[in-house]
Amino acid sequence: MNTDIIKSEVTAVNVSLTPELEKLVQAKIESGRFHSASEVVEEALHLLEQQEIERETDLKELRARMDEGLASLDRGESVDGETFMQAMLDELDAKEAQRKAG
């Protein structure tokens, strides 16, 4: 069994919150899920990072689809624009539903 302890450096940072956000942080602590404001902020930052990664992935996929569509046009193949856009919107809706469910 590995008994090495991983140490991470912690830096104190002062953050100003609106009264509404301060109440939210306190409510999260009072719920028992978090023990401190630092834990609440840490979780929020992890979620923000995850959201940004997902957004970047979505943008890469969108750019790839657009490149694919442009290449099709260059080859003389065409697709109705409204049909193409509706298919993309349907895919985005499905992804959003998966995120909310999972």
LODREN-842089 format. One line per field, with one value per atom (N, C-alpha, C, O): residue number from 1; residue in three letters; atom name; y negated, z, x negated. Coordinates in nm, 2 decimals, always signed. Example, Ala and Ser with C-alpha at 12.3 -4.5 7.8 and 13.67 -1.06 7.14 Angstrom:
<lumkes>
k	[1|1|1|1|2|2|2|2]
r	[ALA|ALA|ALA|ALA|SER|SER|SER|SER]
a	[N|CA|C|O|N|CA|C|O]
y	[+0.57|+0.45|+0.33|+0.33|+0.22|+0.11|+0.00|-0.11]
z	[+0.78|+0.78|+0.78|+0.85|+0.71|+0.71|+0.79|+0.80]
x	[-1.32|-1.23|-1.32|-1.42|-1.28|-1.37|-1.29|-1.34]
</lumkes>
This chain:
<lumkes>
k	[1|1|1|1|2|2|2|2|3|3|3|3|4|4|4|4|5|5|5|5|6|6|6|6|7|7|7|7|8|8|8|8|9|9|9|9|10|10|10|10|11|11|11|11|12|12|12|12|13|13|13|13|14|14|14|14|15|15|15|15|16|16|16|16|17|17|17|17|18|18|18|18|19|19|19|19|20|20|20|20|21|21|21|21|22|22|22|22|23|23|23|23|24|24|24|24|25|25|25|25|26|26|26|26|27|27|27|27|28|28|28|28|29|29|29|29|30|30|30|30|31|31|31|31|32|32|32|32|33|33|33|33|34|34|34|34|35|35|35|35|36|36|36|36|37|37|37|37|38|38|38|38|39|39|39|39|40|40|40|40|41|41|41|41|42|42|42|42|43|43|43|43|44|44|44|44|45|45|45|45|46|46|46|46|47|47|47|47|48|48|48|48|49|49|49|49|50|50|50|50|51|51|51|51|52|52|52|52|53|53|53|53|54|54|54|54|55|55|55|55|56|56|56|56|57|57|57|57|58|58|58|58|59|59|59|59|60|60|60|60|61|61|61|61|62|62|62|62|63|63|63|63|64|64|64|64|65|65|65|65|66|66|66|66|67|67|67|67|68|68|68|68|69|69|69|69|70|70|70|70|71|71|71|71|72|72|72|72|73|73|73|73|74|74|74|74|75|75|75|75|76|76|76|76|77|77|77|77|78|78|78|78|79|79|79|79|80|80|80|80|81|81|81|81|82|82|82|82|83|83|83|83|84|84|84|84|85|85|85|85|86|86|86|86|87|87|87|87|88|88|88|88|89|89|89|89|90|90|90|90|91|91|91|91|92|92|92|92|93|93|93|93|94|94|94|94|95|95|95|95|96|96|96|96|97|97|97|97|98|98|98|98|99|99|99|99|100|100|100|100|101|101|101|101|102|102|102|102]
r	[MET|MET|MET|MET|ASN|ASN|ASN|ASN|THR|THR|THR|THR|ASP|ASP|ASP|ASP|ILE|ILE|ILE|ILE|ILE|ILE|ILE|ILE|LYS|LYS|LYS|LYS|SER|SER|SER|SER|GLU|GLU|GLU|GLU|VAL|VAL|VAL|VAL|THR|THR|THR|THR|ALA|ALA|ALA|ALA|VAL|VAL|VAL|VAL|ASN|ASN|ASN|ASN|VAL|VAL|VAL|VAL|SER|SER|SER|SER|LEU|LEU|LEU|LEU|THR|THR|THR|THR|PRO|PRO|PRO|PRO|GLU|GLU|GLU|GLU|LEU|LEU|LEU|LEU|GLU|GLU|GLU|GLU|LYS|LYS|LYS|LYS|LEU|LEU|LEU|LEU|VAL|VAL|VAL|VAL|GLN|GLN|GLN|GLN|ALA|ALA|ALA|ALA|LYS|LYS|LYS|LYS|ILE|ILE|ILE|ILE|GLU|GLU|GLU|GLU|SER|SER|SER|SER|GLY|GLY|GLY|GLY|ARG|ARG|ARG|ARG|PHE|PHE|PHE|PHE|HIS|HIS|HIS|HIS|SER|SER|SER|SER|ALA|ALA|ALA|ALA|SER|SER|SER|SER|GLU|GLU|GLU|GLU|VAL|VAL|VAL|VAL|VAL|VAL|VAL|VAL|GLU|GLU|GLU|GLU|GLU|GLU|GLU|GLU|ALA|ALA|ALA|ALA|LEU|LEU|LEU|LEU|HIS|HIS|HIS|HIS|LEU|LEU|LEU|LEU|LEU|LEU|LEU|LEU|GLU|GLU|GLU|GLU|GLN|GLN|GLN|GLN|GLN|GLN|GLN|GLN|GLU|GLU|GLU|GLU|ILE|ILE|ILE|ILE|GLU|GLU|GLU|GLU|ARG|ARG|ARG|ARG|GLU|GLU|GLU|GLU|THR|THR|THR|THR|ASP|ASP|ASP|ASP|LEU|LEU|LEU|LEU|LYS|LYS|LYS|LYS|GLU|GLU|GLU|GLU|LEU|LEU|LEU|LEU|ARG|ARG|ARG|ARG|ALA|ALA|ALA|ALA|ARG|ARG|ARG|ARG|MET|MET|MET|MET|ASP|ASP|ASP|ASP|GLU|GLU|GLU|GLU|GLY|GLY|GLY|GLY|LEU|LEU|LEU|LEU|ALA|ALA|ALA|ALA|SER|SER|SER|SER|LEU|LEU|LEU|LEU|ASP|ASP|ASP|ASP|ARG|ARG|ARG|ARG|GLY|GLY|GLY|GLY|GLU|GLU|GLU|GLU|SER|SER|SER|SER|VAL|VAL|VAL|VAL|ASP|ASP|ASP|ASP|GLY|GLY|GLY|GLY|GLU|GLU|GLU|GLU|THR|THR|THR|THR|PHE|PHE|PHE|PHE|MET|MET|MET|MET|GLN|GLN|GLN|GLN|ALA|ALA|ALA|ALA|MET|MET|MET|MET|LEU|LEU|LEU|LEU|ASP|ASP|ASP|ASP|GLU|GLU|GLU|GLU|LEU|LEU|LEU|LEU|ASP|ASP|ASP|ASP|ALA|ALA|ALA|ALA|LYS|LYS|LYS|LYS|GLU|GLU|GLU|GLU|ALA|ALA|ALA|ALA|GLN|GLN|GLN|GLN|ARG|ARG|ARG|ARG|LYS|LYS|LYS|LYS|ALA|ALA|ALA|ALA|GLY|GLY|GLY|GLY]
a	[N|CA|C|O|N|CA|C|O|N|CA|C|O|N|CA|C|O|N|CA|C|O|N|CA|C|O|N|CA|C|O|N|CA|C|O|N|CA|C|O|N|CA|C|O|N|CA|C|O|N|CA|C|O|N|CA|C|O|N|CA|C|O|N|CA|C|O|N|CA|C|O|N|CA|C|O|N|CA|C|O|N|CA|C|O|N|CA|C|O|N|CA|C|O|N|CA|C|O|N|CA|C|O|N|CA|C|O|N|CA|C|O|N|CA|C|O|N|CA|C|O|N|CA|C|O|N|CA|C|O|N|CA|C|O|N|CA|C|O|N|CA|C|O|N|CA|C|O|N|CA|C|O|N|CA|C|O|N|CA|C|O|N|CA|C|O|N|CA|C|O|N|CA|C|O|N|CA|C|O|N|CA|C|O|N|CA|C|O|N|CA|C|O|N|CA|C|O|N|CA|C|O|N|CA|C|O|N|CA|C|O|N|CA|C|O|N|CA|C|O|N|CA|C|O|N|CA|C|O|N|CA|C|O|N|CA|C|O|N|CA|C|O|N|CA|C|O|N|CA|C|O|N|CA|C|O|N|CA|C|O|N|CA|C|O|N|CA|C|O|N|CA|C|O|N|CA|C|O|N|CA|C|O|N|CA|C|O|N|CA|C|O|N|CA|C|O|N|CA|C|O|N|CA|C|O|N|CA|C|O|N|CA|C|O|N|CA|C|O|N|CA|C|O|N|CA|C|O|N|CA|C|O|N|CA|C|O|N|CA|C|O|N|CA|C|O|N|CA|C|O|N|CA|C|O|N|CA|C|O|N|CA|C|O|N|CA|C|O|N|CA|C|O|N|CA|C|O|N|CA|C|O|N|CA|C|O|N|CA|C|O|N|CA|C|O|N|CA|C|O|N|CA|C|O|N|CA|C|O|N|CA|C|O|N|CA|C|O|N|CA|C|O|N|CA|C|O|N|CA|C|O|N|CA|C|O|N|CA|C|O|N|CA|C|O|N|CA|C|O|N|CA|C|O|N|CA|C|O]
y	[+0.12|+0.00|-0.12|-0.13|-0.22|-0.34|-0.44|-0.48|-0.47|-0.56|-0.70|-0.78|-0.73|-0.87|-0.96|-0.94|-1.08|-1.18|-1.29|-1.34|-1.32|-1.42|-1.56|-1.58|-1.65|-1.78|-1.88|-1.88|-1.96|-2.07|-2.20|-2.22|-2.30|-2.43|-2.50|-2.50|-2.57|-2.64|-2.79|-2.83|-2.87|-3.02|-3.08|-3.06|-3.17|-3.24|-3.36|-3.43|-3.37|-3.48|-3.54|-3.47|-3.67|-3.74|-3.77|-3.81|-3.74|-3.75|-3.83|-3.80|-3.94|-4.01|-3.95|-3.93|-3.93|-3.87|-3.97|-4.05|-3.96|-4.04|-3.98|-3.86|-4.05|-3.99|-3.86|-3.77|-3.86|-3.74|-3.62|-3.51|-3.64|-3.53|-3.48|-3.37|-3.58|-3.54|-3.46|-3.36|-3.49|-3.41|-3.27|-3.17|-3.26|-3.13|-3.05|-2.93|-3.11|-3.03|-2.98|-2.87|-3.07|-3.03|-2.92|-2.83|-2.93|-2.82|-2.69|-2.59|-2.69|-2.57|-2.51|-2.39|-2.59|-2.54|-2.49|-2.38|-2.56|-2.52|-2.39|-2.32|-2.36|-2.24|-2.11|-2.00|-2.14|-2.03|-1.96|-1.88|-2.00|-1.94|-2.00|-1.93|-2.12|-2.19|-2.23|-2.26|-2.23|-2.27|-2.41|-2.47|-2.47|-2.61|-2.68|-2.62|-2.81|-2.89|-2.85|-2.85|-2.81|-2.77|-2.65|-2.64|-2.55|-2.43|-2.47|-2.41|-2.56|-2.60|-2.67|-2.63|-2.76|-2.83|-2.73|-2.74|-2.64|-2.54|-2.45|-2.43|-2.41|-2.33|-2.41|-2.37|-2.54|-2.63|-2.65|-2.65|-2.66|-2.68|-2.55|-2.56|-2.43|-2.31|-2.30|-2.25|-2.33|-2.33|-2.43|-2.39|-2.54|-2.64|-2.59|-2.60|-2.53|-2.47|-2.36|-2.35|-2.27|-2.17|-2.22|-2.18|-2.33|-2.39|-2.45|-2.44|-2.52|-2.57|-2.47|-2.49|-2.35|-2.24|-2.19|-2.17|-2.17|-2.13|-2.23|-2.19|-2.35|-2.46|-2.45|-2.47|-2.44|-2.43|-2.31|-2.31|-2.20|-2.07|-2.10|-2.06|-2.16|-2.19|-2.28|-2.26|-2.38|-2.47|-2.40|-2.42|-2.31|-2.23|-2.15|-2.14|-2.08|-2.00|-2.08|-2.04|-2.20|-2.29|-2.34|-2.34|-2.37|-2.41|-2.30|-2.32|-2.18|-2.06|-2.04|-2.01|-2.05|-2.04|-2.14|-2.12|-2.27|-2.38|-2.35|-2.37|-2.31|-2.27|-2.16|-2.17|-2.06|-1.95|-2.01|-1.96|-2.09|-2.15|-2.23|-2.23|-2.31|-2.39|-2.30|-2.33|-2.20|-2.10|-2.04|-2.02|-2.01|-1.95|-2.05|-2.01|-2.18|-2.28|-2.29|-2.30|-2.28|-2.29|-2.17|-2.19|-2.06|-1.94|-1.95|-1.86|-2.05|-2.07|-2.00|-2.00|-1.95|-1.89|-2.00|-2.09|-1.99|-2.10|-2.03|-1.93|-2.10|-2.06|-2.19|-2.30|-2.17|-2.28|-2.34|-2.27|-2.47|-2.54|-2.53|-2.50|-2.54|-2.53|-2.38|-2.37|-2.28|-2.15|-2.12|-2.06|-2.17|-2.16|-2.23|-2.17|-2.35|-2.42|-2.35|-2.34|-2.30|-2.23|-2.11|-2.08|-2.03|-1.91|-1.95|-1.88|-2.06|-2.10|-2.15|-2.11|-2.22|-2.26|-2.14|-2.14|-2.04|-1.92|-1.85|-1.80|-1.84|-1.78|-1.85|-1.79|-1.99|-2.07|-2.05|-2.04|-2.04|-2.02|-1.88|-1.87|-1.78|-1.65|-1.64|-1.58|-1.71|-1.72|-1.79|-1.75|-1.90|-1.97|-1.89|-1.89|-1.81|-1.72|-1.61|-1.58|-1.56|-1.46|-1.52|-1.46|-1.64|-1.71|-1.73|-1.70|-1.77|-1.79|-1.66|-1.66|-1.56|-1.43|-1.36|-1.28|-1.39|-1.31|-1.39|-1.34]
z	[+0.00|+0.00|+0.00|+0.07|-0.08|-0.09|+0.02|+0.03|+0.11|+0.22|+0.20|+0.30|+0.08|+0.05|+0.07|+0.02|+0.13|+0.14|+0.04|+0.02|-0.04|-0.14|-0.08|-0.02|-0.08|-0.02|-0.13|-0.23|-0.12|-0.21|-0.14|-0.03|-0.20|-0.14|-0.15|-0.26|-0.04|-0.04|-0.02|+0.07|-0.10|-0.10|-0.06|-0.11|+0.04|+0.09|-0.01|-0.05|-0.05|-0.14|-0.08|-0.04|-0.08|-0.03|-0.15|-0.25|-0.14|-0.24|-0.19|-0.09|-0.26|-0.23|-0.30|-0.42|-0.22|-0.27|-0.25|-0.16|-0.34|-0.32|-0.21|-0.17|-0.14|-0.03|-0.08|+0.00|-0.20|-0.25|-0.26|-0.22|-0.31|-0.32|-0.18|-0.16|-0.09|+0.05|+0.11|+0.18|+0.09|+0.14|+0.08|+0.15|-0.05|-0.12|-0.06|-0.03|-0.03|+0.02|+0.16|+0.20|+0.24|+0.38|+0.38|+0.46|+0.28|+0.27|+0.23|+0.28|+0.15|+0.11|+0.23|+0.25|+0.31|+0.43|+0.53|+0.59|+0.55|+0.65|+0.60|+0.68|+0.47|+0.42|+0.47|+0.47|+0.51|+0.56|+0.45|+0.48|+0.33|+0.22|+0.22|+0.18|+0.26|+0.26|+0.41|+0.48|+0.44|+0.58|+0.59|+0.69|+0.47|+0.47|+0.34|+0.24|+0.35|+0.22|+0.12|+0.00|+0.16|+0.07|-0.01|-0.13|+0.06|-0.01|-0.12|-0.22|-0.08|-0.18|-0.30|-0.41|-0.28|-0.39|-0.47|-0.59|-0.41|-0.48|-0.57|-0.69|-0.52|-0.60|-0.72|-0.83|-0.69|-0.79|-0.90|-1.02|-0.87|-0.97|-1.05|-1.17|-0.98|-1.06|-1.16|-1.27|-1.12|-1.21|-1.32|-1.44|-1.30|-1.40|-1.50|-1.62|-1.45|-1.54|-1.63|-1.75|-1.57|-1.64|-1.75|-1.86|-1.72|-1.81|-1.93|-2.04|-1.90|-2.00|-2.09|-2.22|-2.04|-2.12|-2.21|-2.33|-2.16|-2.24|-2.35|-2.46|-2.32|-2.42|-2.53|-2.65|-2.49|-2.59|-2.68|-2.80|-2.62|-2.70|-2.80|-2.91|-2.75|-2.84|-2.95|-3.07|-2.92|-3.03|-3.13|-3.25|-3.09|-3.18|-3.27|-3.39|-3.21|-3.29|-3.39|-3.50|-3.35|-3.44|-3.55|-3.67|-3.52|-3.63|-3.73|-3.85|-3.67|-3.76|-3.85|-3.97|-3.80|-3.88|-3.99|-4.10|-3.95|-4.05|-4.16|-4.27|-4.12|-4.22|-4.31|-4.43|-4.25|-4.33|-4.43|-4.55|-4.39|-4.47|-4.59|-4.70|-4.55|-4.65|-4.76|-4.87|-4.71|-4.80|-4.89|-5.01|-4.84|-4.93|-5.03|-5.15|-5.00|-5.10|-5.20|-5.32|-5.16|-5.26|-5.35|-5.47|-5.31|-5.40|-5.48|-5.56|-5.47|-5.54|-5.48|-5.54|-5.36|-5.29|-5.21|-5.15|-5.20|-5.12|-5.03|-5.06|-4.92|-4.82|-4.79|-4.78|-4.78|-4.74|-4.61|-4.51|-4.61|-4.49|-4.37|-4.26|-4.39|-4.28|-4.22|-4.10|-4.30|-4.26|-4.18|-4.08|-4.23|-4.17|-4.03|-3.93|-4.02|-3.89|-3.80|-3.68|-3.84|-3.75|-3.69|-3.58|-3.78|-3.73|-3.62|-3.52|-3.64|-3.55|-3.42|-3.31|-3.43|-3.31|-3.23|-3.11|-3.30|-3.24|-3.16|-3.05|-3.23|-3.16|-3.03|-2.93|-3.04|-2.92|-2.81|-2.69|-2.85|-2.75|-2.68|-2.56|-2.76|-2.71|-2.61|-2.51|-2.65|-2.56|-2.43|-2.32|-2.44|-2.32|-2.23|-2.11|-2.29|-2.21|-2.14|-2.02|-2.21|-2.15|-2.03|-1.93|-2.05|-1.94|-1.81|-1.70|-1.84|-1.73|-1.66|-1.54|-1.74|-1.68|-1.61|-1.52|-1.66|-1.61|-1.51|-1.46]
x	[-0.08|+0.00|-0.09|-0.19|-0.05|-0.13|-0.09|+0.02|-0.19|-0.16|-0.21|-0.21|-0.25|-0.30|-0.19|-0.07|-0.21|-0.11|-0.14|-0.25|-0.04|-0.05|-0.02|+0.09|-0.12|-0.10|-0.08|-0.15|+0.02|+0.04|+0.03|+0.08|-0.03|-0.04|+0.09|+0.16|+0.13|+0.25|+0.22|+0.14|+0.28|+0.25|+0.38|+0.49|+0.38|+0.49|+0.52|+0.43|+0.65|+0.69|+0.82|+0.91|+0.82|+0.94|+1.03|+0.98|+1.16|+1.25|+1.37|+1.42|+1.41|+1.53|+1.65|+1.65|+1.76|+1.88|+1.99|+2.00|+2.09|+2.21|+2.29|+2.26|+2.38|+2.46|+2.53|+2.54|+2.58|+2.65|+2.56|+2.59|+2.44|+2.34|+2.29|+2.27|+2.28|+2.24|+2.34|+2.31|+2.47|+2.58|+2.58|+2.60|+2.55|+2.54|+2.43|+2.45|+2.32|+2.20|+2.24|+2.22|+2.30|+2.34|+2.45|+2.44|+2.54|+2.64|+2.58|+2.62|+2.48|+2.41|+2.34|+2.34|+2.28|+2.21|+2.31|+2.29|+2.42|+2.53|+2.59|+2.65|+2.59|+2.65|+2.57|+2.63|+2.45|+2.37|+2.28|+2.19|+2.30|+2.22|+2.08|+1.99|+2.07|+1.93|+1.91|+2.00|+1.78|+1.74|+1.69|+1.68|+1.66|+1.60|+1.63|+1.67|+1.62|+1.64|+1.53|+1.56|+1.41|+1.31|+1.35|+1.33|+1.42|+1.47|+1.57|+1.57|+1.66|+1.76|+1.70|+1.74|+1.61|+1.54|+1.46|+1.46|+1.39|+1.31|+1.40|+1.37|+1.52|+1.61|+1.66|+1.68|+1.70|+1.75|+1.64|+1.68|+1.52|+1.41|+1.39|+1.36|+1.40|+1.39|+1.50|+1.48|+1.62|+1.74|+1.72|+1.75|+1.67|+1.64|+1.54|+1.56|+1.44|+1.33|+1.39|+1.37|+1.48|+1.54|+1.63|+1.63|+1.71|+1.80|+1.72|+1.76|+1.60|+1.52|+1.46|+1.45|+1.42|+1.37|+1.48|+1.46|+1.60|+1.71|+1.75|+1.78|+1.74|+1.77|+1.67|+1.70|+1.54|+1.43|+1.45|+1.43|+1.49|+1.51|+1.63|+1.62|+1.73|+1.85|+1.81|+1.85|+1.72|+1.68|+1.59|+1.60|+1.51|+1.42|+1.51|+1.49|+1.61|+1.70|+1.78|+1.80|+1.82|+1.90|+1.81|+1.85|+1.68|+1.59|+1.56|+1.56|+1.55|+1.53|+1.65|+1.64|+1.77|+1.89|+1.90|+1.94|+1.86|+1.86|+1.76|+1.79|+1.64|+1.54|+1.59|+1.56|+1.65|+1.71|+1.81|+1.81|+1.89|+2.00|+1.93|+1.98|+1.83|+1.76|+1.69|+1.69|+1.63|+1.57|+1.67|+1.64|+1.79|+1.89|+1.93|+1.95|+1.94|+1.98|+1.87|+1.90|+1.74|+1.63|+1.64|+1.59|+1.69|+1.70|+1.83|+1.85|+1.90|+2.03|+2.15|+2.25|+2.13|+2.24|+2.31|+2.24|+2.43|+2.50|+2.61|+2.67|+2.63|+2.74|+2.82|+2.76|+2.95|+3.03|+2.99|+2.97|+2.96|+2.91|+3.00|+2.95|+3.13|+3.22|+3.22|+3.22|+3.21|+3.20|+3.08|+3.08|+2.96|+2.83|+2.84|+2.80|+2.89|+2.89|+2.98|+2.95|+3.10|+3.19|+3.13|+3.14|+3.05|+2.98|+2.88|+2.87|+2.81|+2.71|+2.78|+2.73|+2.89|+2.96|+3.01|+3.01|+3.06|+3.11|+3.00|+3.02|+2.88|+2.77|+2.73|+2.70|+2.73|+2.70|+2.80|+2.76|+2.93|+3.03|+3.01|+3.03|+2.98|+2.96|+2.84|+2.85|+2.73|+2.61|+2.65|+2.61|+2.72|+2.76|+2.85|+2.84|+2.94|+3.03|+2.94|+2.97|+2.84|+2.75|+2.68|+2.66|+2.63|+2.55|+2.64|+2.60|+2.76|+2.85|+2.89|+2.91|+2.90|+2.94|+2.82|+2.84|+2.70|+2.59|+2.51|+2.41]
</lumkes>
